[in-house]
Structure formats: structure tokens, C-alpha cells
Amino acid sequence: MREGTARLLGRAAEARALDVAALMPRVSGVLEKYLLRHKPEASAKEIDGFLDALRADDLCLVVACERGDDAAWSDLMEQFRATVLSAARGASANEDTAEELAQSVWADLYGLRARADGSVSGKLAYYSGCGSLGGWLRAVVGQLAVDRHRKSARLVQTEEATDFDRLAQEQHEETDHFTVAASPDPERALAGRETSDALERALAHALAGLDAEDRLLIKLYYFDDLRLREAGAVLGVHEATASRRLTRLHTEVRKRVEAFLVAEHGWTKQEATRTLAEAATHLDTDLRRMLAGAETPATSERREELYE
């Protein structure tokens, strides 16, 4: 464990003044949760492979933030502010709601409660380093959007007497909360294969209608883990231009998906809009395949120059 943690620190471009002792508790917890819990007899080679696959820079950044490193927090917000806001826009009906959701995410990441030792307790504690920090943050935004929608749904007034009976029973069974039991609609059918297939077809249709450069920008930013500045360099545009284009693409793709669901599957616009945020956390779709073929020889050459 100590050797693996030392290797992780050595791989990090910015170790943020962390040493092995500071990082080992986090690495140990991740190893226990994601490998040893399911395979307690894992060999030393398997453990080394697991530790060497962790995202060194992302994990160091998160641990430094948890330790109260102000510079690390500034770097986290600078690097991922656009990611969080972009994901919030994709899960919100308007810009004001998106801004509020993004701010809530940052508050949850920082934490408003204190642990026994006085340190803050926030959602960053759940980041494992097994995947990219950007992808994890987008998942956090999506989950918070779903949680907010579910909370608001509990406040919807029911109209049928049978609904009140069901609510009373559910409240008795779940002491802290209850959900509205209503007639079947697309939102409640998210777990069904039919709805998932409809969403996948709508997304494929929306992405296929984009220009090749737009599909490439989505791929570079969300799947290749390039920052906006780097993605813009591959496309030959300024970071600000790439940011504006990405914001436009969120709106465009969402409108295309909603229109497809309304036209092809008979959903109302309100139903389609409400389901998209939750769908993002459940849909099992190979988006890389949908975005394939977007890179040209020119952009491929610029990407190679960037890596050099």
C-alpha cells in the first residue's frame, strides 16, 4: 500500500504538497471498497494494477481540497466550473435554475457539516479516483437534479382518493419521506427497456444531426477528458469559443431529443423535459460509438501536437 501510494504521488503532475501518510487513508479506503471487498484474496500484482490505474492528479486535487488547501479549491473551481455549469444546464429548464443547481453542487462538494475531527464533510469524500473527476462531477450534478425533482414531486397535490390511500401507506412504511403514486407516465417508466430504447434512439438522432466538429467537441471534452482550452486547440478555436459552442450544443441536443420523443413516441413536451435529467443517470448507451468518425486528419494532427 505504501509503495503504491508513493507511485501514485510520483505520477501526479501536481502532488499539492501531499505525502504518502496524507494520501494513504484515502487510497486504502478506495482499495478496500472497490477491490478487496469483492476479492479479498487479490494478489499483490492485482493490487498494484488497481492502484496504478487511479487518477493521480484528480485524487491529489480532491484530497488537498478536503485538507483545506485554498489553492486546491481555487484550482478545482477554475478547472471544473464550466463542467459543472454545463451539466447543470443540461439538467435544468432555464439558465437561472442551472445557476442555482451549479451553486448547490459546489456547496455539497465543500460540505456544510463537520466531522468529529472538525474537518468539513462534503461529497468530495465519495470520489474514488477510479474514473475522471470531470465525469464524476457530471454524475453528481445529474443526481442532485434528480433528487431535487423527486423532492418537488412529493409536494404535488393528488386528485384521486386512492392516491391519498397509497400515500398514507407509503408514509407509514418510509418514516422520513414518501413519493407520489400516480398514473404511469414516461418518468416512472425510466427503468423500463422500452423507455430506455426510446431515449437512446432520440439521442442518436440528435447527435447524428450535428456537424462533425460539434460531435468532435463533445467527444474531446466529455470522453477524452480534454479541458476546454485543449479541445479548442484541437479544433483551432479559442477556449471562449469552445465554451460558447459547448453551451449551444447542450441546448441544441436537448431540444432535438425532446422533439424526437414528442414526434415519434407521443410524449408531451413537459414529460420529455422532466425525464431527461434522470435519464442521464440510467441510460446505458455507447455514446462514443454515436460520436465516432468526427475527427479529421487536420484535427488529429493538432491533437498530436497538443500532446507533444
C-alpha positions as CSV (number, residue, x, y, z in Angstrom):
1,M,0.0,0.0,0.0
2,R,2.8,2.4,0.9
3,E,4.7,1.7,-2.3
4,G,1.6,2.0,-4.4
5,T,0.7,5.3,-2.8
6,A,4.2,6.6,-3.4
7,R,4.0,5.6,-7.1
8,L,0.7,7.5,-7.3
9,L,2.3,10.6,-5.9
10,G,5.1,10.2,-8.3
11,R,2.7,10.0,-11.3
12,A,0.9,13.2,-10.3
13,A,2.0,16.4,-12.2
14,E,0.9,18.4,-9.1
15,A,1.2,16.5,-5.8
16,R,0.0,19.6,-3.9
17,A,2.4,19.2,-1.0
18,L,0.8,15.8,-0.1
19,D,3.0,13.0,1.2
20,V,2.3,9.2,1.5
21,A,1.0,9.5,5.0
22,A,-1.6,12.1,3.9
23,L,-2.8,10.1,0.9
24,M,-2.7,6.6,2.3
25,P,-6.0,6.6,4.2
26,R,-7.9,7.7,1.1
27,V,-6.1,5.1,-1.2
28,S,-6.7,2.4,1.4
29,G,-10.4,3.1,1.6
30,V,-10.7,3.1,-2.2
31,L,-8.8,-0.2,-2.4
32,E,-11.0,-1.8,0.2
33,K,-14.3,-0.6,-1.3
34,Y,-13.6,-1.3,-4.9
35,L,-11.3,-4.3,-5.0
36,L,-10.8,-6.1,-1.7
37,R,-14.4,-6.1,-0.6
38,H,-15.3,-8.2,-3.7
39,K,-12.0,-10.0,-4.0
40,P,-10.3,-10.3,-0.6
41,E,-7.8,-12.8,-1.9
42,A,-6.5,-10.3,-4.6
43,S,-2.8,-10.9,-5.3
44,A,-0.1,-8.2,-4.9
45,K,0.0,-7.9,-8.7
46,E,-3.7,-7.2,-8.9
47,I,-3.5,-4.6,-6.0
48,D,-0.6,-2.9,-7.8
49,G,-2.5,-2.8,-11.0
50,F,-5.5,-1.3,-9.3
51,L,-3.5,1.4,-7.5
52,D,-1.6,2.3,-10.7
53,A,-4.8,2.8,-12.6
54,L,-6.1,5.5,-10.1
55,R,-6.3,9.1,-11.4
56,A,-3.3,10.6,-9.6
57,D,-3.8,14.3,-10.3
58,D,-7.6,14.2,-9.7
59,L,-7.2,12.3,-6.5
60,C,-4.4,14.6,-5.2
61,L,-6.6,17.6,-6.0
62,V,-9.6,16.3,-4.2
63,V,-7.6,15.2,-1.1
64,A,-5.9,18.6,-1.0
65,C,-9.3,20.3,-1.1
66,E,-10.5,18.1,1.8
67,R,-7.5,19.1,3.8
68,G,-8.4,22.8,3.4
69,D,-5.9,23.8,0.7
70,D,-7.3,27.1,-0.6
71,A,-5.2,26.9,-3.7
72,A,-6.5,23.5,-4.5
73,W,-10.1,24.7,-4.1
74,S,-9.4,27.6,-6.5
75,D,-7.9,25.2,-9.0
76,L,-10.9,22.8,-8.6
77,M,-13.3,25.6,-9.3
78,E,-11.3,27.0,-12.2
79,Q,-10.8,23.7,-13.9
80,F,-14.3,22.3,-13.5
81,R,-16.6,25.4,-13.2
82,A,-17.5,25.1,-16.9
83,T,-18.1,21.3,-16.5
84,V,-20.5,21.7,-13.5
85,L,-22.4,24.6,-15.1
86,S,-22.6,22.8,-18.4
87,A,-24.0,19.7,-16.7
88,A,-26.4,21.8,-14.7
89,R,-27.7,23.5,-17.9
90,G,-28.3,20.1,-19.4
91,A,-30.4,19.1,-16.4
92,S,-32.3,22.4,-16.0
93,A,-35.2,24.1,-17.7
94,N,-33.6,27.6,-17.8
95,E,-30.4,29.5,-17.0
96,D,-31.5,30.7,-13.5
97,T,-32.3,27.1,-12.4
98,A,-29.0,25.9,-13.9
99,E,-27.0,28.6,-12.0
100,E,-28.8,27.6,-8.7
101,L,-28.1,23.9,-9.3
102,A,-24.5,24.6,-10.0
103,Q,-24.1,26.6,-6.8
104,S,-25.8,23.9,-4.8
105,V,-23.3,21.3,-6.2
106,W,-20.3,23.4,-5.1
107,A,-21.9,23.7,-1.6
108,D,-22.4,20.0,-1.5
109,L,-18.8,19.3,-2.6
110,Y,-17.4,21.6,0.1
111,G,-19.7,20.3,2.8
112,L,-21.8,22.2,5.3
113,R,-21.3,19.8,8.2
114,A,-18.2,19.0,10.2
115,R,-16.8,15.6,11.1
116,A,-15.7,14.6,14.6
117,D,-12.2,15.9,14.0
118,G,-13.6,19.3,12.9
119,S,-12.9,18.8,9.1
120,V,-15.6,19.5,6.6
121,S,-17.8,16.7,5.4
122,G,-18.7,17.0,1.7
123,K,-19.4,14.9,-1.4
124,L,-15.8,15.0,-2.4
125,A,-15.3,12.2,0.1
126,Y,-17.0,9.9,-2.3
127,Y,-14.6,10.5,-5.2
128,S,-12.5,7.4,-5.6
129,G,-10.0,8.2,-8.4
130,C,-11.2,5.2,-10.4
131,G,-12.6,7.5,-13.1
132,S,-12.1,11.1,-14.3
133,L,-13.1,13.8,-11.9
134,G,-14.9,15.6,-14.6
135,G,-17.1,12.6,-15.3
136,W,-17.8,12.1,-11.6
137,L,-18.8,15.8,-11.2
138,R,-21.3,15.5,-14.1
139,A,-22.8,12.5,-12.3
140,V,-23.0,14.5,-9.1
141,V,-24.9,17.2,-10.9
142,G,-27.3,14.7,-12.5
143,Q,-28.0,13.0,-9.2
144,L,-28.6,16.3,-7.4
145,A,-31.0,17.3,-10.2
146,V,-32.9,14.0,-9.8
147,D,-33.0,14.4,-6.0
148,R,-34.5,17.9,-6.4
149,H,-37.1,16.7,-8.8
150,R,-38.1,13.9,-6.5
151,K,-38.4,16.2,-3.5
152,S,-40.6,18.6,-5.5
153,A,-42.7,15.7,-6.7
154,R,-43.6,14.8,-3.2
155,L,-45.3,18.2,-2.9
156,V,-47.6,17.6,-5.9
157,Q,-51.2,17.6,-4.8
158,T,-53.1,14.3,-5.6
159,E,-56.5,14.4,-7.1
160,E,-57.9,10.9,-6.5
161,A,-58.9,9.4,-3.2
162,T,-57.0,6.2,-4.0
163,D,-53.8,8.3,-4.3
164,F,-54.2,9.5,-0.7
165,D,-54.6,6.0,0.5
166,R,-51.4,4.9,-1.3
167,L,-49.5,7.9,0.1
168,A,-50.6,7.2,3.6
169,Q,-49.4,3.6,3.3
170,E,-46.0,4.7,1.8
171,Q,-45.6,7.3,4.5
172,H,-46.1,4.7,7.2
173,E,-43.6,2.4,5.6
174,E,-41.0,5.1,4.9
175,T,-40.9,7.3,8.0
176,D,-38.8,10.1,6.6
177,H,-40.4,10.6,3.2
178,F,-42.9,9.3,0.7
179,T,-43.3,9.6,-3.1
180,V,-46.4,10.4,-5.1
181,A,-48.0,7.3,-6.5
182,A,-49.6,8.5,-9.8
183,S,-50.7,7.0,-13.0
184,P,-47.9,5.6,-15.2
185,D,-46.0,8.2,-17.3
186,P,-42.7,8.3,-19.0
187,E,-40.9,9.4,-15.9
188,R,-42.0,6.4,-13.9
189,A,-41.1,4.1,-16.8
190,L,-37.5,5.1,-16.9
191,A,-36.5,1.7,-15.6
192,G,-38.2,0.0,-18.5
193,R,-36.3,-1.1,-21.5
194,E,-38.8,0.5,-23.9
195,T,-38.3,3.9,-22.5
196,S,-34.5,3.5,-22.5
197,D,-34.6,2.4,-26.1
198,A,-36.7,5.5,-27.0
199,L,-34.2,7.8,-25.3
200,E,-31.3,6.1,-26.9
201,R,-32.8,6.5,-30.4
202,A,-33.6,10.1,-29.7
203,L,-30.1,10.8,-28.6
204,A,-28.6,9.0,-31.6
205,H,-30.9,11.1,-33.9
206,A,-29.9,14.3,-32.1
207,L,-26.1,13.6,-32.3
208,A,-26.3,12.4,-35.9
209,G,-27.8,15.8,-36.9
210,L,-24.8,17.7,-35.5
211,D,-21.8,18.9,-37.6
212,A,-18.7,16.7,-37.4
213,E,-16.8,19.4,-35.5
214,D,-19.6,19.7,-32.9
215,R,-19.6,16.0,-32.4
216,L,-15.9,16.0,-32.0
217,L,-16.0,18.8,-29.4
218,I,-18.4,16.7,-27.3
219,K,-16.2,13.7,-27.6
220,L,-13.0,15.6,-26.7
221,Y,-14.5,17.3,-23.7
222,Y,-16.6,14.6,-22.2
223,F,-14.9,11.4,-23.2
224,D,-11.3,12.2,-23.9
225,D,-11.1,14.4,-20.7
226,L,-9.6,17.4,-22.5
227,R,-10.1,20.8,-21.0
228,L,-11.9,23.5,-23.0
229,R,-8.6,25.2,-23.8
230,E,-7.2,21.9,-25.1
231,A,-10.4,20.9,-27.0
232,G,-10.4,24.4,-28.6
233,A,-6.8,24.0,-29.7
234,V,-7.6,20.7,-31.4
235,L,-10.5,22.4,-33.3
236,G,-8.4,25.5,-34.0
237,V,-10.6,27.9,-31.9
238,H,-10.2,29.9,-28.7
239,E,-11.2,28.5,-25.4
240,A,-14.0,31.0,-25.1
241,T,-15.4,30.0,-28.5
242,A,-15.3,26.3,-27.5
243,S,-17.1,27.1,-24.3
244,R,-19.9,29.1,-26.1
245,R,-20.2,26.3,-28.7
246,L,-20.5,23.6,-26.0
247,T,-23.2,25.7,-24.2
248,R,-25.1,26.0,-27.5
249,L,-24.8,22.2,-28.1
250,H,-26.3,21.4,-24.8
251,T,-29.4,23.4,-25.7
252,E,-29.5,22.1,-29.2
253,V,-29.1,18.4,-28.3
254,R,-31.8,18.7,-25.6
255,K,-34.3,20.3,-28.0
256,R,-33.6,17.7,-30.6
257,V,-34.1,14.9,-28.2
258,E,-37.3,16.4,-26.8
259,A,-38.7,17.0,-30.3
260,F,-37.9,13.4,-31.3
261,L,-39.7,12.0,-28.3
262,V,-42.7,14.2,-28.9
263,A,-42.9,13.4,-32.6
264,E,-42.0,9.7,-32.6
265,H,-43.3,8.4,-29.3
266,G,-46.2,10.8,-28.4
267,W,-44.7,12.2,-25.2
268,T,-45.8,15.7,-24.2
269,K,-43.0,18.3,-24.2
270,Q,-43.4,18.6,-20.4
271,E,-42.9,14.8,-19.9
272,A,-39.9,14.7,-22.2
273,T,-38.3,17.7,-20.4
274,R,-38.8,16.3,-17.0
275,T,-37.3,12.9,-17.8
276,L,-34.0,13.9,-19.4
277,A,-32.2,14.7,-16.1
278,E,-33.0,11.4,-14.6
279,A,-32.4,9.5,-17.8
280,A,-28.8,10.7,-17.9
281,T,-28.1,8.6,-14.7
282,H,-29.8,5.4,-16.0
283,L,-29.2,5.3,-19.7
284,D,-26.7,2.6,-20.7
285,T,-25.6,3.9,-24.1
286,D,-22.3,3.8,-26.0
287,L,-22.0,7.5,-26.8
288,R,-18.5,7.0,-28.1
289,R,-20.0,4.9,-30.9
290,M,-22.5,7.6,-31.7
291,L,-19.7,10.2,-31.9
292,A,-17.4,8.1,-33.9
293,G,-15.9,9.4,-37.2
294,A,-16.0,13.0,-36.1
295,E,-12.2,13.5,-36.2
296,T,-10.5,14.6,-39.4
297,P,-6.8,14.3,-40.3
298,A,-6.3,18.0,-39.5
299,T,-7.8,17.8,-36.0
300,S,-5.9,14.5,-35.4
301,E,-2.7,16.3,-36.3
302,R,-3.5,19.2,-33.9
303,R,-4.3,16.7,-31.1
304,E,-0.9,15.0,-31.6
305,E,0.8,18.4,-31.5
306,L,-1.1,19.2,-28.3
307,Y,0.1,16.0,-26.6
308,E,3.7,16.7,-27.7
